[in-house]
Amino acid sequence: MSVTITHTFNHPFSSVASAFWNKFPNDHSPHIKSIDYIDRYLFNGTLFTSRLFGVDIEHPILKTIGIVPATHLYSLEQTRI
């Protein structure tokens, strides 16, 4: 499954980049257990980043009906800012 979300932030690049780097870990997202940076580069003023998140899923209904077969999953985030 792949989801694409696009949003344009009307703020200076330095503010957007700072918020991006400080997004995780935080107290409101205890299910995110690890973040690994796979790739990061700057090209023509645009920052490209790929991160792999290790996530613990503790939703009993999703596990019961078989939508989520495991309790520890990985999610790939690719961003361009």
ABEGO torsion letter per residue (X at the ends): XBBBBBBBBBBBAAAAAAAAAAAOBBAABAABABBBBABBBBBGGBBBBBBBBBBBBABAAAAAAGABABABBBBBBBBBX
